[in-house]
Amino acid sequence: MSVLAEVDPEAVGLCTQRVRGLVDILQAEVDRQRLPGAVVLIARHGKLALFESVGSLDPATGVPMTRDAIFRIYSMTKPVVSVAVLMLMEQGKLLLSDPVAMYLPEYSIQKVARQVDGVAQLEEVRQLATVQDLLRHTAGFTYEFMGSNPVQRQYAQKRIGARQRSNAEFSLQLAALPLLAEPGTVWEYGRATDVLGRLVEVVSGATLGAYLRENIFGPLGMEETWFTVPAQYHHRIAEPYVRDPDGAPQMRLLDPRELAVMESGGGGLASTALDYARFLQFMLNRGELDGVRLLGSRTVGFMTSDHLGSIPVNAGASRDLLPVGYGFGLGFAVRKEVGLVPEPGSIGAYYWGGMAGTTFFVDPAEDLLACLMLQAPNQREYYRKLFRNLVYATLVD
């Protein structure tokens, strides 16, 4: 039987009634018009126990959601690009301890903004950020939407996330802006993986999109994952509500139909539930899928271990993203405690999500992966937590 073949839930230790209950709860969210639509997938022991769609592909037209719907996965791009970097490491083309400036010279003269008597002053960094710092989000970068301090305001003024510039142009503009924190001193979620995307280009000699296609998407059979969705697939792109159902300002999502000049390593991909499940199964298999090995098994274990240790999580929005009980590996949040976290799970489980609402988690102790694809940006945290609870409730062996 092939990997990710569909089986009865009971065959892999899930309760059929509880699996149906999960789908019914998502359908109820659709019925109350809070969720436009979703594709939900659970796999255990390499088999699909649940793969179903609910609601509308586009609530403006009422076209039904389909299992092959294409979603903006935003930050679920980060684990894929992190794998690309670790592949280059395994090929001897870089060391994680290397300074980023060894490959991207624009980062050799960075400044950090420090508050002195309430005034931001720029000082030279004490230590240059490393490739490991980029992977674990300790390089000192931030996101413009994470707050309104002077550095974040400069990001916003420069429209640092605009898709109209190349990865090379993006990197040069970002490097000219001050860091929010000294490299290696604090976990602050930010544009580090976008820098990794440019690093992949310089080290490999290919564009990021071409590198991912040839070295990850092709080998793993991820035929429907792109930075720009080809025209023949536009009718399968899932859309959010035009107006937020909870009354908040609706976040404007990127348009994956438009040519993405900047192939954002931190948030630019569009994909399907099954494509992304193939990537997750590759990770759960410790670097291999269908006889194709892209990473050594120990490298996958290394990636999905905590790399923060005593490095603190920055206060504010970053703490909301990485709650107590979690550390961060090389592209993934990693669970360190069974308790403390307000959702069930195993030590060693890892996860991440995307700003438009997509989310996944992998639990090696349970040989389990789960992926929820939806486009409901303002409700993303609620559905991520609800999904975790519902998936673990299905396990009965």
Secondary structure, 3 states (H helix, E strand, C coil): CCCCEECCHHHHCECHHHHHHHHHHHHHHHHCCCCCEEEEEEEECCEEEEEEEEEEEECCCCEECCCCCEEECHHHHHHHHHHHHHHHHHCCCCCCCCEHHHCCHHHHHCEEEEEECCEEEEEECCCCCEHHHHHHCCCCCCCHHHCCCHHHHHHHHCCCCCCCCCHHHHHHHHHCCCECCCCCCCECCCCHHHHHHHHHHHHHCCCHHHHHHHHHHHHHCCCCCECCCCHHHHHHECCCCCCCCCCCCCCCCCCCCCCCCCCCCCCCCEECHHHHHHHHHHHHCCCEECCEECCCHHHHHHHCCCCCCCCCECCCHHHHHCCCCEEECCCCEEECCCCCCCCCCCCCCEEEECCCCCEEEEEHHHCEEEEEEECCHHHHHHHHHHHHHHHHHHECC
